[in-house]
């Protein structure tokens, strides 16, 4: 993936950055407050990242635009608040939130991994995925992910394992759990049947006596397991109902738009109250002019795509509901009656030969289950071992990069994240993010740009900076860095302009704390117009 251009603004003030190249780009200035962070954060925000803008910047008042190229295809993203539109050629698709966007991205642009979250298999959100290659200036926390809350550092690690092909997903875990439960039931039946055969042989005279004593502890455990399964099914059914409701509304909207199209062909539509013939479609914070044929076509195509996405998610939910319901039904059917000190096990006593045959079948089933469990457990153990190797490989690379930058440094990375008690002095925090980002890149060999805002944070020395830039150049992917120079570095005028392979982008001419200017508005709003937006 490559960033082509980005920008933000409205009808009063805007800014566009279209000077980015395929190699290493350094956006620099002699002072802070020149707009570097707003542009970099806005670039990622348009792509579905969480908002992390500098304090005092009212990002909700602006549109954010980013154009990317991936596998030879160009995609344009336009976002205002939670509403995001994606355009490829003349096709525009609109999303009400980043959750909807990620499914579109995963299907049409680039793959996203699945991890296990809250016991379910979940497609990772874009805000977590982007942390593989994007480090912002604010809210950095070496001991956890950025904006930790729903996701945490274990989710980040699981995402790495999933991308490395060694994360054990829910299906395998549930399969092993089900096999063990079935084996437990089988062993219980073997034990019960063995006792009954002994009873037949030793005490045939008491074959009509029945004990109904139950193990209350086992009964309570069974009750809790049934309750957990019912809760999981109920939660998924509620989610399915919400999605079906959204889908129905969109299908009704398609019918209304088709009706509007017919009316437009046969005559002119005007508002009965004000007499206006401007008809708009509003989705979240974006409005579209429906009397424009191309815009109306794109809106209907976007709504159809959303219906398809909802249909896919409803189907996936239905499959998971069916899986949980099957698990519940199997549990109901296979759970043995908890009894103690059994004398006989049924009011209708089967013959001795029938019980012997059944016992033989149970022994065969037990052997088969134990063999299958061993295979499945070996697979999970193999994944666990691979995860250990992946972690060791990335950590070794992190420590190697750290020593390359800071040979005298005393830090030793033992995890993807630091501990809360670990103290970073000077530029060590920046060296940590540099080391982790490059270690992950070389392990995954991904084709996403490496983006580092304020990459000299912590008074990074010129020598370390030069070494870092050389390592960035070795990746062969697009790199976007921002830097604030010291007076003597900037006044010389040669800091980045004379470095081989560096695209130097000077932000010093920008007004302090006012990067958005009216001179960019006409061009920027042209980007907005191309989506068919009414503003």
VEXPA-175092 format. One line per field, with one value per residue (C-alpha): residue number from 1; residue in three letters; x, y, z. Coordinates in pm, whole numbers, plus 50000, padded with zeros to 5 digits. Layout:
REM residues N
num: c(NUM,...)
residu: c(ALA,...)
xx: c(X,...)
yy: c(Y,...)
zz: c(Z,...)
REM end
This chain:
REM residues 535
num: c(1,2,3,4,5,6,7,8,9,10,11,12,13,14,15,16,17,18,19,20,21,22,23,24,25,26,27,28,29,30,31,32,33,34,35,36,37,38,39,40,41,42,43,44,45,46,47,48,49,50,51,52,53,54,55,56,57,58,59,60,61,62,63,64,65,66,67,68,69,70,71,72,73,74,75,76,77,78,79,80,81,82,83,84,85,86,87,88,89,90,91,92,93,94,95,96,97,98,99,100,101,102,103,104,105,106,107,108,109,110,111,112,113,114,115,116,117,118,119,120,121,122,123,124,125,126,127,128,129,130,131,132,133,134,135,136,137,138,139,140,141,142,143,144,145,146,147,148,149,150,151,152,153,154,155,156,157,158,159,160,161,162,163,164,165,166,167,168,169,170,171,172,173,174,175,176,177,178,179,180,181,182,183,184,185,186,187,188,189,190,191,192,193,194,195,196,197,198,199,200,201,202,203,204,205,206,207,208,209,210,211,212,213,214,215,216,217,218,219,220,221,222,223,224,225,226,227,228,229,230,231,232,233,234,235,236,237,238,239,240,241,242,243,244,245,246,247,248,249,250,251,252,253,254,255,256,257,258,259,260,261,262,263,264,265,266,267,268,269,270,271,272,273,274,275,276,277,278,279,280,281,282,283,284,285,286,287,288,289,290,291,292,293,294,295,296,297,298,299,300,301,302,303,304,305,306,307,308,309,310,311,312,313,314,315,316,317,318,319,320,321,322,323,324,325,326,327,328,329,330,331,332,333,334,335,336,337,338,339,340,341,342,343,344,345,346,347,348,349,350,351,352,353,354,355,356,357,358,359,360,361,362,363,364,365,366,367,368,369,370,371,372,373,374,375,376,377,378,379,380,381,382,383,384,385,386,387,388,389,390,391,392,393,394,395,396,397,398,399,400,401,402,403,404,405,406,407,408,409,410,411,412,413,414,415,416,417,418,419,420,421,422,423,424,425,426,427,428,429,430,431,432,433,434,435,436,437,438,439,440,441,442,443,444,445,446,447,448,449,450,451,452,453,454,455,456,457,458,459,460,461,462,463,464,465,466,467,468,469,470,471,472,473,474,475,476,477,478,479,480,481,482,483,484,485,486,487,488,489,490,491,492,493,494,495,496,497,498,499,500,501,502,503,504,505,506,507,508,509,510,511,512,513,514,515,516,517,518,519,520,521,522,523,524,525,526,527,528,529,530,531,532,533,534,535)
residu: c(UNK,UNK,UNK,UNK,UNK,UNK,UNK,UNK,UNK,UNK,UNK,UNK,UNK,UNK,UNK,UNK,UNK,UNK,UNK,UNK,UNK,UNK,UNK,UNK,UNK,UNK,UNK,UNK,UNK,UNK,UNK,UNK,UNK,UNK,UNK,UNK,UNK,UNK,UNK,UNK,UNK,UNK,UNK,UNK,UNK,UNK,UNK,UNK,UNK,UNK,UNK,UNK,UNK,UNK,UNK,UNK,UNK,UNK,UNK,UNK,UNK,UNK,UNK,UNK,UNK,UNK,UNK,UNK,UNK,UNK,UNK,UNK,UNK,UNK,UNK,UNK,UNK,UNK,UNK,UNK,UNK,UNK,UNK,UNK,UNK,UNK,UNK,UNK,UNK,UNK,UNK,UNK,UNK,UNK,UNK,UNK,UNK,UNK,UNK,UNK,UNK,UNK,UNK,UNK,UNK,UNK,UNK,UNK,UNK,UNK,UNK,UNK,UNK,UNK,UNK,UNK,UNK,UNK,UNK,UNK,UNK,UNK,UNK,UNK,UNK,UNK,UNK,UNK,UNK,UNK,UNK,UNK,UNK,UNK,UNK,UNK,UNK,UNK,UNK,UNK,UNK,UNK,UNK,UNK,UNK,UNK,UNK,UNK,UNK,UNK,UNK,UNK,UNK,UNK,UNK,UNK,UNK,UNK,UNK,UNK,UNK,UNK,UNK,UNK,UNK,UNK,UNK,UNK,UNK,UNK,UNK,UNK,UNK,UNK,UNK,UNK,UNK,UNK,UNK,UNK,UNK,UNK,UNK,UNK,UNK,UNK,UNK,UNK,UNK,UNK,UNK,UNK,UNK,UNK,UNK,UNK,UNK,UNK,UNK,UNK,UNK,UNK,UNK,UNK,UNK,UNK,UNK,UNK,UNK,UNK,UNK,UNK,UNK,UNK,UNK,UNK,UNK,UNK,UNK,UNK,UNK,UNK,UNK,UNK,UNK,UNK,UNK,UNK,UNK,UNK,UNK,UNK,UNK,UNK,UNK,UNK,UNK,UNK,UNK,UNK,UNK,UNK,UNK,UNK,UNK,UNK,UNK,UNK,UNK,UNK,UNK,UNK,UNK,UNK,UNK,UNK,UNK,UNK,UNK,UNK,UNK,UNK,UNK,UNK,UNK,UNK,UNK,UNK,UNK,UNK,UNK,UNK,UNK,UNK,UNK,UNK,UNK,UNK,UNK,UNK,UNK,UNK,UNK,UNK,UNK,UNK,UNK,UNK,UNK,UNK,UNK,UNK,UNK,UNK,UNK,UNK,UNK,UNK,UNK,UNK,UNK,UNK,UNK,UNK,UNK,UNK,UNK,UNK,UNK,UNK,UNK,UNK,UNK,UNK,UNK,UNK,UNK,UNK,UNK,UNK,UNK,UNK,UNK,UNK,UNK,UNK,UNK,UNK,UNK,UNK,UNK,UNK,UNK,UNK,UNK,UNK,UNK,UNK,UNK,UNK,UNK,UNK,UNK,UNK,UNK,UNK,UNK,UNK,UNK,UNK,UNK,UNK,UNK,UNK,UNK,UNK,UNK,UNK,UNK,UNK,UNK,UNK,UNK,UNK,UNK,UNK,UNK,UNK,UNK,UNK,UNK,UNK,UNK,UNK,UNK,UNK,UNK,UNK,UNK,UNK,UNK,UNK,UNK,UNK,UNK,UNK,UNK,UNK,UNK,UNK,UNK,UNK,UNK,UNK,UNK,UNK,UNK,UNK,UNK,UNK,UNK,UNK,UNK,UNK,UNK,UNK,UNK,UNK,UNK,UNK,UNK,UNK,UNK,UNK,UNK,UNK,UNK,UNK,UNK,UNK,UNK,UNK,UNK,UNK,UNK,UNK,UNK,UNK,UNK,UNK,UNK,UNK,UNK,UNK,UNK,UNK,UNK,UNK,UNK,UNK,UNK,UNK,UNK,UNK,UNK,UNK,UNK,UNK,UNK,UNK,UNK,UNK,UNK,UNK,UNK,UNK,UNK,UNK,UNK,UNK,UNK,UNK,UNK,UNK,UNK,UNK,UNK,UNK,UNK,UNK,UNK,UNK,UNK,UNK,UNK,UNK,UNK,UNK,UNK,UNK,UNK,UNK,UNK,UNK,UNK,UNK,UNK,UNK,UNK,UNK,UNK,UNK,UNK,UNK,UNK,UNK,UNK,UNK,UNK,UNK,UNK,UNK,UNK,UNK,UNK,UNK,UNK,UNK,UNK,UNK,UNK,UNK,UNK,UNK,UNK,UNK,UNK,UNK,UNK,UNK,UNK,UNK,UNK,UNK,UNK,UNK,UNK,UNK,UNK,UNK,UNK,UNK,UNK,UNK,UNK)
xx: c(50000,50120,49983,49932,49793,49605,49437,49169,48944,48608,48475,48660,49006,49193,49532,49653,49971,50049,50429,50479,50698,50750,51067,51155,50965,51059,50810,51008,51002,51211,50938,50639,50278,50336,50069,50280,50082,49742,49826,49968,49689,49429,49577,49526,49192,49052,49161,48959,49199,49082,49109,49424,49453,49636,49433,49237,49194,48822,48850,48473,48433,48641,48644,48951,49073,49336,49413,49603,49729,49727,49806,49769,49425,49357,49111,49002,48875,48666,48564,48364,48320,48210,48086,48332,48300,48533,48562,48721,48681,48317,48196,48131,48046,47938,47983,47832,48125,48469,48325,48141,48447,48680,48469,48476,48853,48913,48704,48809,49147,49376,49338,49281,49354,49112,49191,49005,48833,48587,48571,48472,48662,48680,48815,49057,48963,49164,49284,49466,49593,49747,49965,50180,50331,50203,50334,50176,50315,50058,49926,50230,50258,50542,50371,50048,49882,49766,49414,49400,49047,48860,49187,49500,49860,49769,49535,49827,50043,49763,49733,50104,50061,49758,49955,50235,49994,50024,49724,49487,49143,48808,48710,49011,48967,48597,48664,48912,48674,48390,48610,48715,48355,48254,48543,48439,48085,48215,48433,48140,47923,48197,48221,47844,47810,48103,47942,47612,47772,47938,47602,47443,47708,47723,47375,47108,46847,46853,46804,46472,46608,46677,46879,46808,47079,47226,47559,47450,47790,47795,47437,47529,47829,47608,47354,47622,47748,47396,47349,47672,47573,47225,47375,47612,47325,47104,47375,47434,47059,47022,47309,47147,46815,46982,47157,46836,46660,46934,46919,46540,46569,46828,46614,46319,46546,46645,46275,46220,46518,46392,46058,46233,46420,46088,45941,46246,46206,45839,45847,46004,46006,45967,45930,45564,45668,45951,45930,46295,46388,46709,46674,46950,47037,47195,47421,47566,47761,47766,47491,47459,47273,47021,46907,47253,47231,47588,47559,47223,47370,47666,47441,47225,47539,47673,47348,47347,47705,47600,47308,47554,47786,47495,47382,47731,47756,47404,47504,47821,47622,47366,47645,47786,47438,47383,47721,47636,47287,47437,47680,47389,47184,47478,47534,47171,47181,47519,47524,47490,47254,47474,47423,47624,47635,47421,47264,47087,47068,46736,46389,46402,46705,46885,47021,47373,47484,47350,47541,47862,47826,47758,48061,48285,48154,48220,48581,48635,48484,48700,49015,48913,48836,49167,49353,49167,49227,49597,49612,49423,49628,49950,49829,49762,50093,50265,50098,50208,50566,50551,50421,50720,50954,50780,50806,51173,51253,51086,51241,51585,51539,51415,51720,51947,51800,51822,52192,52251,52107,52234,52536,52572,52203,52108,51755,51680,51339,51178,50830,50659,50579,50772,50666,50510,50815,51060,51207,51296,51543,51628,51549,51508,51131,51175,51441,51196,50923,51176,51310,50966,50825,51120,51139,50772,50824,51112,50928,50604,50761,50435,50379,50230,50401,50597,50465,50635,50521,50784,51045,51318,51125,51349,51636,51748,52106,52198,52411,52123,51884,52108,52137,51760,51699,51939,51748,51417,51555,51647,51279,51196,50847,50713,50823,50667,50846,50803,51082,51130,51480,51702,51783,52133,52009,51735,51933,52196,51930,52093,51962,51746,51782,52134,52056,52044,51704,51518,51213,51232,50898,50938,50648,50826,50652,50315,50163,50199,49903,49716,49811,49460,49428,49167,49398,49359,48979,48880,49101,49025,48649,48691,48794,48477,48266,48397,48217,47886,47877,47636,47770)
yy: c(50000,50351,50688,50909,51225,51342,51653,51799,52101,52255,52544,52802,52649,52345,52188,51924,51716,51558,51565,51212,50968,50590,50613,50784,51111,51349,51622,51876,52224,52443,52467,52280,52378,52372,52110,51795,51591,51713,51600,51260,51185,51309,51081,50775,50901,50904,50540,50438,50500,50635,51016,51125,51491,51764,51938,52238,52108,52071,51779,51724,52040,51908,51651,51425,51279,51016,50851,50520,50276,49904,49627,49871,49995,50347,50398,50734,50771,51065,51089,51326,51218,50853,50849,50727,50708,50502,50571,50356,50507,50621,50378,50524,50316,50479,50341,50463,50354,50194,49853,49846,49988,49711,49438,49629,49681,49313,49203,49459,49616,49422,49126,49165,48884,48715,48684,48533,48803,48737,48373,48450,48469,48838,49034,49289,49655,49888,50091,49784,49668,50007,49990,49734,50012,50347,50527,50863,51142,51133,50872,50651,50386,50133,49915,49880,49957,50306,50377,50059,49974,49714,49582,49515,49410,49039,49113,49283,48974,48745,48959,48902,48527,48523,48703,48451,48159,48014,48145,47874,48000,47935,47640,47436,47531,47449,47122,47009,47117,46919,46609,46617,46655,46363,46153,46235,46119,45805,45716,45778,45544,45281,45306,45287,44989,44806,44844,44719,44410,44346,44394,44141,43886,43937,44055,43958,43955,44337,44417,44589,44835,45191,45468,45828,46007,46302,46480,46837,46987,46830,46942,47304,47290,47157,47433,47705,47562,47558,47918,48033,47871,48026,48372,48343,48236,48520,48786,48669,48655,49017,49123,48933,49108,49452,49367,49234,49555,49766,49552,49588,49967,49978,49753,49988,50282,50112,50079,50447,50551,50333,50505,50843,50742,50663,50997,51184,51020,51107,51460,51704,51663,51965,52007,52083,52317,52522,52448,52334,52062,51967,51614,51490,51162,51194,50923,51014,51338,51321,51448,51351,51523,51267,51460,51393,51064,50951,51039,50860,50557,50553,50592,50298,50094,50188,50088,49757,49693,49765,49521,49259,49324,49293,48972,48826,48919,48785,48456,48435,48507,48242,47987,48073,48057,47715,47600,47706,47553,47225,47235,47291,47009,46770,46859,46794,46458,46339,46453,46143,46138,46228,45950,45794,45442,45305,44965,44951,45201,45154,45033,44830,44606,44511,44161,44078,44012,44347,44531,44345,44445,44807,44812,44690,44966,45225,45107,45142,45491,45588,45477,45675,45988,45972,45940,46239,46448,46368,46487,46808,46876,46821,47078,47333,47253,47300,47641,47734,47636,47834,48136,48109,48101,48398,48599,48504,48595,48938,49016,48917,49153,49431,49400,49389,49715,49874,49789,49913,50252,50265,50033,50156,50124,49912,49809,49445,49382,49066,49126,49320,49579,49715,49678,49977,49994,50014,50364,50511,50798,51043,50896,50535,50536,50644,50376,50118,50209,50218,49875,49716,49861,49745,49405,49345,49464,49226,48937,48986,49154,49345,49601,49879,50217,50276,50597,50759,51097,51294,51025,51228,51248,51254,51458,51183,51249,51318,51002,50782,50958,50895,50527,50498,50658,50412,50124,50270,50291,49922,49822,49927,50041,50393,50563,50882,51055,51389,51583,51909,52048,52253,52608,52529,52228,52422,52740,52545,52453,52121,51885,51663,51817,51676,51324,51063,50906,51145,51342,51654,51831,52164,52275,52577,52822,52717,52969,52874,52665,52748,52501,52515,52806,52935,52904,52522,52522,52514,52217,52028,52073,51940,51610,51626,51709,51402,51184,51355,51521,51807,52056)
zz: c(50000,49921,50034,49728,49886,50189,50323,50544,50546,50469,50262,50478,50530,50399,50334,50086,50100,49764,49763,49900,49706,49712,49922,50250,50304,50586,50676,50881,51030,51256,51514,51650,51570,51195,51124,51085,51338,51213,50858,50962,51209,50957,50693,50916,51051,50697,50663,50970,51259,51595,51628,51816,51720,51913,52182,52062,51706,51636,51395,51389,51177,50886,50610,50594,50266,50186,49854,49847,49589,49663,49415,49126,49237,49362,49651,49788,50145,50268,50633,50847,51207,51202,50841,50578,50201,49981,49608,49340,48997,48977,49246,49592,49900,50228,50580,50906,51121,51112,51197,50865,50688,50805,50641,50313,50342,50423,50124,49863,49953,50189,50424,50797,51044,51283,51653,51947,52155,52437,52336,51977,51651,51553,51258,51407,51393,51171,51470,51608,51269,51183,51496,51315,51104,51236,51546,51627,51838,52118,52362,52319,52588,52549,52813,52612,52280,52185,52314,52518,52623,52423,52283,52486,52430,52422,52131,51955,52012,51890,51578,51511,51564,51332,51059,51116,51070,51420,51616,51735,51640,51806,51586,51698,52064,52056,51877,52142,52416,52257,52210,52575,52687,52467,52601,52958,52878,52712,53013,53244,53037,53040,53417,53456,53224,53386,53727,53593,53443,53778,53942,53708,53789,54164,54267,54014,54292,54330,53960,54034,54297,54181,54346,54243,54445,54246,54275,54346,54265,53921,53861,53944,53710,53429,53498,53468,53140,52996,53114,52945,52615,52629,52701,52402,52173,52301,52243,51886,51815,51932,51706,51417,51480,51470,51144,50988,51090,50927,50613,50588,50621,50344,50121,50178,50094,49766,49682,49757,49544,49258,49290,49289,48973,48801,48904,48779,48437,48411,48548,48792,49171,49395,49769,49849,50135,49985,49612,49590,49340,49529,49667,49901,50068,50416,50558,50895,50844,50462,50228,49860,49572,49439,49131,48984,48790,48869,49238,49265,49090,49329,49634,49523,49455,49799,49968,49776,49893,50251,50215,50086,50383,50627,50454,50487,50854,50921,50754,50963,51280,51186,51141,51482,51638,51477,51609,51964,51938,51816,52108,52348,52194,52208,52571,52654,52476,52604,52965,53183,53480,53780,54033,54313,54451,54170,54224,53891,53601,53427,53508,53187,53233,52916,52883,52990,52629,52508,52777,52692,52325,52421,52651,52368,52142,52412,52454,52078,52082,52379,52193,51883,52087,52272,51942,51791,52103,52085,51721,51800,52113,51919,51665,51939,52108,51773,51735,52086,52003,51679,51870,52101,51801,51637,51958,52007,51644,51665,52005,51882,51588,51819,52043,51739,51601,51946,51978,51623,51717,52075,52129,52487,52569,52870,52771,52686,52531,52666,52528,52250,52518,52813,53174,53350,53578,53285,53258,52919,52925,52650,52309,52429,52388,52026,51980,52117,51865,51583,51679,51719,51397,51186,51358,51277,50920,50852,51017,50821,50516,50475,50198,50410,50453,50773,50929,51229,51356,51549,51485,51660,51987,52294,52147,51913,51806,51444,51434,51551,51315,51015,51108,51141,50802,50637,50796,50679,50325,50333,50371,50015,50120,50148,50471,50608,50897,51069,51235,51425,51370,51593,51485,51365,51165,50994,50926,50736,50483,50404,50672,50450,50105,50066,50195,49918,49860,50094,49986,50205,50266,50446,50669,50817,50578,50722,50968,51334,51455,51134,50861,50713,50469,50228,49923,49931,49968,49603,49523,49846,49812,49460,49621,49833,49527,49344,49602,49524,49865,49938,50193)
REM end
